Amino acid sequence: MNGIKKLAGQTLWYGLPTIASRFLGYLMNMALPFFIDLPEKTADLVQVYTLIPFLNVLYAYGMETAYFRFSQTHDKTKLYSTLSISLFFSTIFFSAILYTQQHLIAGLVDLNKHPEYILWMIGIIAVDNLNTLPFAKLRQENRPKKYAFARVAGIFTNVFIVIFFMGIVPSIIKNNPNSFLVDFYNPNLGIGYYLFGNLIGSIVTLIILFKEIITIKLKFSFGLWREVMKYSAPLIIVGLGGMINDVLSRLIYRHVVDLPSVQADHELGIFANVFRLALLITIMIQAFRMAAEPFFFNQSKSENAQKTYARVMKFFVIACCFMFLFIGLFLDVFKWVFLTFANPNWTEGLEVVPLLALGNIFLGIYYNLSVWYKLTDKNSYGAIITIIGAAITIGLNILLIPILHYTGAALATICCYFFMMICSYKLGQKYYPVPYAVKKLTSYIVLVVLIYGAHLGLNMLMKNVLWFSISTGVVFMLLFARFVGKIEAKELSRFPIIGKWYGKRGFDL
């Protein structure tokens, strides 16, 4: 239990800033329907933010995970300097290639109308990549305050610029055409201010991390670098495959759906908005990973490491189940917000949000399970699993999108992540057995899906009355919380604060 408490503390320090920053970014994404009247107008922006994760994987080539892995056995100063120098020069190299091929890239991803977006994108990726190891250093050295400040300051800057230039300035200029702001505002840039805000926010973060950057020693160890690259090379494949599984549907949507271009852009904008709602679970997964990755490596030498990993998985799945219910049971609230304050077109496609949320649960479990190949230096297995998952994603997207549109893309996501989860579990039990409570966790997931189905059925009978949907959603959420509390009473009784509400009766892991 001490290990769980330690992870909980690290998640509080390192996870909350990630949740805060990502949630602010999430709110900014959710604000797009209030700045942009039609979904198709965001299609080009969707393409840019679909491409960025792919390029981030190439730019970083597994250095962050490698830093945590090798900091356990090598001199941290030497390791940090070697990896930082490697990232610096590779960032310049990759950025130069992208810059010289910007028009080719614009054509490949349908950005011919806005080729300038490619330049903004290159700047964002380059600066963010330079922030990677300084952030990892802060996590490794347990310096949460600096970490939190840098994360949140960057996203606050981003949010301020986007809201200021996309929401406030246009209204001021409309009412006062002679305002001095006319000299600073370019109406032709439009949604490009979203990218501009992102770039400035990343630069602010880089400035805050300046002290971590200047600690880099100008000494490069080729021997250490080769050892790290041997470990991290499969992680590039894992990362690229993961990005294919995550964003391919949006990247190829306009190419495979059999619709006129305007309608295809409309559906792509809708699908991206649907993804933003499902990202509530992804936010939690990312926050958990920020704390869990260094935690897993640090706990690997502990005698009870496997039991600790099993307990981590259990509480992680429970948290994901609550997030799934929050999204599924209160989906009508999101629909009401869009109908009341934005264009009704944005309410399309909300029915696939629970499918994407369920897929993200499988993805989160897979991330938990992936500890086995990272600890045993069998990253090639992770690469193989991801490649097969990517093949499933590509095949199902090409097959299902023309038939079922974004519902087909959501189903492809579920199938891919379910396969990766099962495959990783089977291999993990062979090479690094962990006593996961499989039956119990499966029951939790099945139960929340059934609860969502029951709620959906009741709403259909009541013809989707908002007050009924909200009230039954609250009841179902409380019933599930009570059920989990009874099953996990023995575990929960060991926790501070909430432990006093539970007796010693209940079922252990």
LUMROGU-197525 format. One record per residue (C-alpha): x, z, y. Coordinates in steps of 0.02 Angstrom, whole numbers, plus 32768, in hexadecimal, padded with zeros to 4 digits. Each point is the difference from the previous one (the first is absolute). Layout:
<recs>
XZY;...
</recs>
This chain:
<recs>
800080008000;8094801B8075;80257F477FF3;7F4E7FD58032;800A80768095;80A47FB18034;7FB57F517FF7;7F66803D805F;807280418089;80627F5D8008;7F5F7F9C8002;7FC3806B8090;809D7FDF8065;80277F4D7FCF;7F547FC77FCA;7F9B80388097;80697F9C807D;7FEB7F697F8E;7F4580207FF5;7FF7801880BD;80637F638027;7FA97F957F80;7F568045802F;801F7FD680B6;80327F537FC8;7F657FFC7F92;7F92802E8094;80547F778065;7FDA7F837F76;7F4E803F7FFA;7FF57FE780BC;80197F457FEE;7F457FE27FE4;7FE2804F80AA;80817F938059;7FDF7F607F9E;7F4F7FC07FF0;80177F8F7F68;806580247F61;804B7F517FF8;8061802280A0;806B80807FA2;802E7F897F71;80AC7FD38047;802980B7801D;7FCE80247F4C;807B7F7B7FC6;808F80508062;7FE080AE7FBC;7FEE7FB77F53;80AC7FAF800D;805A8098804A;7FFB806C7F60;80507F747F9A;808E7FEF807C;801580BD800E;802980067F47;80897F7D8014;80468052809C;800A80AE7FB0;802C7FC87F4C;7FE080AD7FB5;807C805F806E;7F8C80918026;7FDF802C7F49;80B87FE37FD9;8030807A808A;7F97808A7FB1;80417FD87F53;80BA7FFA802A;7FFE8090807B;7FEE80707F67;80A97FCB7FBB;80677FB6808F;8044803480A9;7F6C7FF18076;80657FCF809A;805B7F767FA4;7F5E7FC47FB1;7F9F800180A4;80867FA0805D;80177F7E7F77;7F467FDD7FEE;7FE3800080BC;808A7F80801F;7FBB7F967F74;7F518005804B;803F7FDA80AF;80597F5F7FD1;7F7A7FC87F86;7F7C801A8088;80607F8D8074;80157F807F74;7F497FFE7FCA;7FC27FFD80B4;80707F6B8029;7FBB7FA07F6B;7F4C80258032;80237FD080B4;80467F567FD1;7F6F7FE07F8A;7F748046806D;7FA17F5A800D;80097FE57F44;7FBD80B07FE2;7F757FE78080;7FC97F657FA2;800680547F55;7F9180928035;7F8A7F9D8072;8042804480A5;801B7F5A8057;7F898034808A;8068809B8023;80B77FE17FD0;80348088807B;7FB8807E7F86;80947FDB7F8E;807C803B8085;7F9F80A1801C;7FFD80197F44;80BC7FE97FED;802080828087;7F89807D7FB1;804C7FEF7F52;80B380088040;7FE7809E8067;7F9880577F79;80877FDA7F81;80848053806C;7F90809A8002;7FF7800B7F42;809C80637FD5;7FFA80758098;7F5280337FC6;803F80167F4E;808F806B8042;7F868072805A;7F9A80157F62;809980207F97;80418083807B;7F5680558011;7FED7FE080BA;7F447FEA800C;7FE9801F80BB;80707F708033;7FB27F947F7A;7F508027803A;80297FE580B8;80517F567FE1;7F717FC37F92;7F7380378071;80557FCD80A4;80167F4E7FC2;7F4C7FEB7FCA;7FBD8053809E;80627F838066;7FBA7F747F95;7F4D803C8011;800F801A80BC;80417F508020;7F7B7FAE7F93;7F708060804C;80457FEC80B1;801C7F447FF9;7F707FD17F8D;7F7C807B8039;8022804780AE;805E7F7A8063;7F857F717FDF;7F71806C8042;80628032809C;80307F4C8028;7F4F7FC57FE4;7FBE807C8081;80967FF08074;80537F537FF5;808180318085;804280947F9F;80BD80107FEF;7FE67FFF7F44;7FE47F448009;80BE7FED800E;801C80607F5E;7F737FBA7F96;7FFF7F5A7FA5;7F4F7FD67FC6;80457F747F92;805F807F7F97;7F5B80507FCB;800E80527F56;80BC7FE58009;800580A58061;7FE280517F58;80A97FC07FC6;8051802980A8;7FC580B47FF3;8043800C7F4F;80AC7FC38037;800C80788094;7FC880917F91;80897FD67F82;80837FF9808B;7FC980AB8041;801680457F50;80AD7FB47FF5;8032805280A4;7FC480AA7FC3;80687FEA7F61;809C7FD48065;805E80A07FD0;7FE87FD87F47;80407F51801E;809F8031805C;803280747F71;80277F657F99;80B97FF57FD9;80507F548008;803B800F7F4D;7FBA7F927F77;801980227F47;7FF17F5F7F9B;8005805F7F5C;7F7080728032;7FA07F6C8048;800F7F9E7F5C;7FC480987F9F;7F6A80168074;7FD47F477FF9;800080037F43;7F7F808B8009;7F987FB9808E;7FFC7F477FD0;7F6C80167F87;7FA680618089;7FFE7F618068;7F9A7FAC7F77;7F93809C7FF3;7FE37FFC80BB;7FDD7F46800B;7F8B80087F6B;7FA98095804E;7FE77F9F80A0;7FBA7F6C7FA0;7F8480747FAE;7FD5805280A6;7FF37F70807C;80007F5A7FA2;7F427FF38003;8001800080BE;80987F8E800B;7FB57F757F95;7F47801E8026;7FED7F6E8078;80577F8C7F85;7F9880247F65;7F5280238042;7F967F638003;7FBB800E80B1;80157FAB80A9;809380478062;7F948060807D;7F9C80547F75;80A080247F9E;804B8054809A;7F5F80648013;8007803F7F4C;80BA8028800F;7FDE806A8099;7F7380597FA5;806C801C7F66;808C804A8069;7F8380778051;7FC380347F54;80B480247FCF;801280728097;7F7580707FC0;804C800B7F52;80A7802B8051;7FC580B38017;803C801D7F4E;809E7F9B801F;802980708095;7FFA80987F8F;80687FA87F7B;80877FD1807D;800480AF8048;801280477F51;808D7F877FD7;80618034809A;800780B27FBE;80007FDB7F45;80927F877FF0;808A80788037;7FA1808D7FAA;7FFF7FA67F57;80BB7FDF8008;802780B38034;7F9280467F74;80497F8E7F79;808480817FCE;7F81808C7FF2;7FD680437F53;7F457FEB801C;800A7F5A805C;7F857FA57F8E;7F7D8088800F;80147FFE80BD;7FE67F438002;7F6380137F96;7FB680808077;802C7F928095;7FA37F717FAD;7F67806B7FE1;7FEC803B80B3;80287F528040;7F747FB27F98;7F8780868038;802A7FDC80B6;7FE97F457FE3;7F5680207FB0;7FC7805F809B;803C7F72806E;7FA47F817F95;7F6080638010;8017801280BC;80107F438011;7F777FD27F85;7F7E8084802C;800E7FE980BC;80147F448008;7F597FF2805A;804B80648090;80867F7B8019;7F797F7C7FF7;7F9A805A8085;8098800A8073;801F7F457FF5;7F487FD88018;7FF080748096;80A27FE7805D;80497F5A7FC3;7FC97F547FC6;7F8C80087F67;806F7F7D7FAD;807D808A7FDC;7F8880547F87;80157F747F82;805F80247F61;7FF480BD8007;7FBE80037F4E;80AF7FD77FBD;805380948056;7FE480777F6B;804D7F7D7F8C;809C7FFA806B;800380BE800D;7FFA800F7F42;808D7F837FF1;80668067807A;7FE6809A7F93;804C7FA17F6E;808F7FCD8071;801E80B48036;800580397F4A;807B7F747FDB;8072803E808D;7FFB80AD7FB2;80277FBB7F55;80917F988041;806B809C800A;80367FE37F4C;805E7F5E801D;804D803B80A3;8043809F7FB1;80407FAA7F62;804F7F6D8060;7F8E7F857FA6;7FC57FA7809C;7FFE7F5B7FA1;7F65803E7FA3;7FAC801E80A6;802E7F4E8033;7FB57FB97F5F;7F5E80628016;7FF17FC680B3;80247F497FD6;7F777FFF7F7C;7F8C8057807B;80297F7D8082;7FD87F767F83;7F5780527FDE;7FE0800B80BC;802D7F4A8020;7F9A7FBF7F6E;7F6480678021;80037FDD80BB;800A7F457FE4;7F77800C7F7D;7F87807A8052;800C7FE580BD;7FB07F517FFA;7F70804B7F9A;7FE880B18042;805E7FF680A5;804280AB8039;7FA780577F70;806D7F997F8C;809B80378060;7FCB80B67FEF;7FE57FED7F44;80AC7FB07FEF;804A80988058;7FAC80797F88;80377F9F7F65;80B47FF3803B;801680B8802C;7FA4803A7F64;80787F9B7F94;80998042805C;7FC280B27FF1;7FE17FF67F44;80A27FA27FDD;806A807A8064;7FAE80947FA9;80237FBB7F52;80B67FD88024;801A80A2805E;7FC480677F6C;80807FA57F95;809980178071;7FD480998068;7F6B805F7FB6;7F978062807C;7F6B80687FC5;7F7C7FB18070;7F4D803F7FEA;7FC27F517FD8;7F52802A7FBF;7FDA8076808F;803C7F898087;7FA57F6D7FB1;7F6180698001;8014802580B9;80127F48802B;7F6E7FCB7F93;7F95808B804B;801D7FCD80B6;7FD87F4B7FD4;7F5D80387FB0;7FD8806D8097;801B7F6B8073;7F907F967F90;7F7780848003;800C800E80BE;7FF67F438011;7F677FF87F90;7FA5808A805F;80247FA980A5;7FB97F5D7FBE;7F61805B7FCF;7FF4804D80AE;80297F598052;80A5803F804A;7FBB80828078;80988046805B;7FD080B98002;7FD87FFB7F46;80A57FA97FD9;806480828061;7FA480987FBB;800A7FC77F4B;80B77FD4801B;802480B2803B;7FA380497F6B;805F7F937F83;80A6802B8053;7FDC80BB7FF8;7FC97FF47F4A;80A17FA87FD1;80668082805F;7FA7808B7FA5;801C7FAA7F58;80BB7FEB8020;800B80B2803F;7FBA80437F5D;806D7F927F92;809F80258062;7FD880B78028;809980437FA7;80757F89805D;7FAC801880A8;800780BD7FF0;80BF7FF4800F;7FF97FAB80A9;800F806180A3;7F648015806C;7F877FA47F8C;803A80627F67;7F9C809A802D;7F5F7F9D7FEC;80267FDC7F49;800C80767F6E;80777FF07F6F;7F807FA47F97;800A7F477FEC;805E7F7A7FA2;80BB7FE98012;805D7F5D7FFA;
</recs>
